[in-house]
Amino acid sequence: MVSLPNTKSETELLSEIKKLTDSSDIDRFIVRLPFPKQIDMRKVVIAVDTNKNISGFHPINFRKMALDLSTFIPAIFFGILELMDGYRIVSQEKHPVVNRSFS
């Protein structure tokens, strides 16, 4: 686990993400939200390699999920799908919303 203080700059965070992306010892990782004000979330989301992105926030991975293409499904989304399947909840023509607190 890499834990950085809220005072780290965007450049320092992006450098840490690059190290994780380049490491052959790391299969996947997640960057937790929210970010401090000095960090541009869009830059961070784009910096995470799509093959190591466990959150599904990268636009390429998000697009694959939306188009039902083969991709890694994040644990939260997968868990919700499993629960819905287990309780036989049909989501077609419904608009399910997952509320995620960033506090």
C-alpha positions in Angstrom: 0.0 0.0 0.0 1.2 3.4 -0.9 -0.1 6.2 1.3 0.6 9.8 0.5 -0.1 12.8 2.6 -2.7 15.4 1.3 0.1 17.8 0.8 1.6 15.9 -2.1 1.6 17.7 -5.4 -0.1 16.4 -8.5 3.3 15.7 -10.1 4.4 13.6 -7.1 1.1 11.6 -7.2 1.4 11.0 -11.0 5.0 9.9 -10.4 3.8 7.3 -7.9 1.2 6.1 -10.3 3.8 5.7 -13.0 5.9 3.6 -10.6 3.0 1.3 -9.9 2.1 1.1 -13.6 5.7 0.2 -14.6 6.1 -2.4 -11.8 5.9 -6.0 -13.0 5.2 -6.9 -9.3 1.9 -5.0 -9.3 -1.1 -6.6 -11.1 -3.8 -4.0 -10.4 -4.2 -1.0 -8.1 -6.8 1.6 -7.0 -6.4 5.3 -6.4 -8.9 6.3 -3.8 -11.1 9.4 -4.0 -11.5 12.2 -3.1 -8.3 14.0 -4.0 -6.9 17.1 -2.4 -7.8 20.4 -4.1 -4.4 20.6 -5.8 -5.0 17.3 -7.7 -6.9 17.2 -11.0 -8.9 13.9 -10.8 -9.1 13.7 -14.6 -5.3 13.6 -15.0 -5.0 10.9 -12.3 -7.8 8.7 -13.8 -6.1 8.9 -17.2 -2.6 8.1 -15.7 -3.7 4.7 -14.4 -2.9 2.0 -16.9 -6.1 0.5 -18.3 -4.7 -3.0 -17.6 -4.1 -2.2 -13.9 -7.2 -0.1 -13.3 -9.2 -1.8 -10.6 -11.7 1.0 -10.1 -13.1 1.1 -13.7 -12.9 4.9 -13.8 -10.5 5.1 -16.7 -12.6 6.2 -19.8 -11.5 3.2 -21.8 -12.5 0.7 -19.1 -15.7 2.6 -18.4 -16.6 2.5 -22.1 -15.9 -1.2 -22.3 -18.2 -1.9 -19.3 -20.9 0.4 -20.8 -20.8 -1.5 -24.1 -20.7 -4.9 -22.4 -17.3 -5.7 -23.9 -14.8 -8.0 -22.2 -13.0 -6.1 -19.5 -12.2 -6.3 -15.8 -15.3 -5.5 -13.7 -14.6 -3.5 -10.5 -15.5 -5.4 -7.3 -18.2 -3.0 -6.2 -20.0 -3.2 -9.6 -19.5 -6.9 -9.8 -20.9 -7.4 -6.3 -24.0 -5.4 -7.1 -24.5 -7.4 -10.3 -24.2 -10.6 -8.3 -26.6 -9.4 -5.6 -29.1 -8.4 -8.3 -28.7 -11.7 -10.0 -29.1 -13.6 -6.7 -32.3 -11.8 -5.8 -33.5 -12.0 -9.5 -33.7 -8.3 -9.8 -34.1 -7.3 -13.5 -32.4 -4.0 -14.3 -33.5 -3.7 -17.9 -35.5 -0.5 -18.5 -34.6 0.6 -14.9 -32.1 3.1 -13.9 -30.2 1.8 -10.9 -28.0 4.3 -9.0 -25.1 3.4 -6.7 -24.5 6.2 -4.2 -20.9 6.5 -3.2 -20.0 8.8 -0.4 -16.8 10.8 -0.9 -16.7 12.2 2.6 
